[in-house]
Structures are given as structure tokens and as C-alpha cells.
Amino acid sequence: MNDTSAQTQLFTSPATTATVAGHVSARAAYQFALYARAALVDARRDRSTGAIHPDLAPRLADELAAAPAPQRVFVLADTDDEAATLVEQLRAAVRAPVAAVTGGFGAWLEAGLPVVAASA
């Protein structure tokens, strides 16, 4: 699935989007989060390279169960395989379409998207 088809599917009816599979680019995930259309989940074990900018309200996976369901969820992990595993787990736990950010935080950094420096 490419970014265009993922975005098309994500904007369709909730009945259709509940089973959206695949990946989304870091830029697409940023655009969705920027306009509060998605929750970003930071699932990395090592956050020494920085963090998603707090204005984008990044969450941890376990926070999603306690909060109202977001419109959609995008997962940033250390590897695409780890993201895919968490995506499958989250699909069973939240009532929103869930997709992995291709390339994770590394792709986020490469795209020049907003981050905050790691705390010392």
C-alpha cells in the first residue's frame, strides 16, 4: 500500500478504515497529527536521538486505552517489523485505523519534521 492509497482509505468511512493495513510516510503521519486527525505513538525503546515535538501530542501505546479513541493511529518504532507487530496489537485494542510509519523515527528525522532534543 502506498501513501496515496493509505490516505484515501483513512479518509473513507469508519467501517472501512477500521481494517486499514500498511504503512504511511513520516510526512503523511506528521500532516495527520498536525491537524489533530491522528495520534502518534512513539514505540521506540531508545529515545536518545530525540523525541517527536510535544505540540504534536505523541503518546505511548498504553495511553491509548485510557484516552478517547483517536480518528487514526500511526506507530513509530525502532524497526518496521516492530512497528508492524505493535500495529496488529493496537488494532485489537483501539477502535481506529492503525498504520506504521515507514522508516520510523529515522524517516521522521530525515524528512526534517519537528523534534525536540534528547534530554541529557
N, C-alpha and C positions, 0 to 999 in steps of 0.2 A: 504494500500500500504506500503510495507517495503522499506528500504533504497536501496536495490539492484534493485528492480523494478523501483523506482523513478529515480535512476541514469541511468538505462537503457533507460527509457523513455526520460530523459532530454538530453541524447546524441543522440537521434534519430533526424529525420528531423524536421525543424521548423514547418512544417504543423502539425505534430503530437504533438510536445511539447507545442504548444500554449494552449492546453487544459489540460495539466498535473495537476492532483489534488493530494492533500495529503500533507504528511509531509516528512521531511528529518531530519536526525540526526544532532546534532551540529557538530560532526566531519566531516560529509559529506559536510555540509554548509561551514565549515572552509576550506576544501580542494578545493572546487569550488572557494571560494573568494581568497584563497592564490595564485591561478594561474589565477586570473582575468577572471574566467569563470562565475562569478555570482556577483550580487550586494547584499549586506547585508543591510536590512532595520531594524533599531533599532526603534521599535514602542512602547517601554516601556514608561510609564508615570513617573516612579520613577527610576532615574539613579543613586541613591545614592550607589548602590552596585558596581559601576564602569561602564566601557564602553568597547565596542569592540575596540581592538587595532587599532589606526588610520592607520597603514600600510595596513590594510585590506579595507580601504576606506568605512567605514559604511556610510549609507545615511539615510535621513528621507524620509518618503513616499512622501511628496510633492516635494522633489527634483527630483524624477524620471521623472516627466512630462517635466521638463526643460532640462534634460540631454539626450544624445543619448541613445537609448534603449539598456539595457544590454542583455547579452545572456540568463540569467535567473535571477530570484529574489527570495531571501529567507528572510522571515519575522521572527524576534524575537520579541515577545510581552510578556506582563505580564502573560498571560494565553494562553493555546492552543485555547480556544474559541475566545479570542480577535484576535489572530493570524489568525484564520480561517475567521473571518469577514473581516479583512483587506486584506487577500489573495483574497477573492471574489471581493472586491472593486478594488484592483490593477489589477486583470485580465481584468477588463473593461477599465483600463486606460493605460496599457503598453502592448507593443507587445512582450512579452516574457513569458515563463513559470514561474509561481509563485507558491511557496510552503511555508508552515510554518515550522519553526524549532521546532521539538518536544521538549517540555520542556522549550523552550525559553532560556533566559539568564542564568537561573539556571542550565540548562543542559550544557550550554556553560562553566560555571564555574566548574561544576562537572567533565567535560571532561578535565579540565586543559588547555583550549585554551587561546590564548593571550588576555589579557585585560590591561586596564590602570586603576589606582585607581581613585575613585570619587574625584572631586575637592572639597576642603573644603569651 
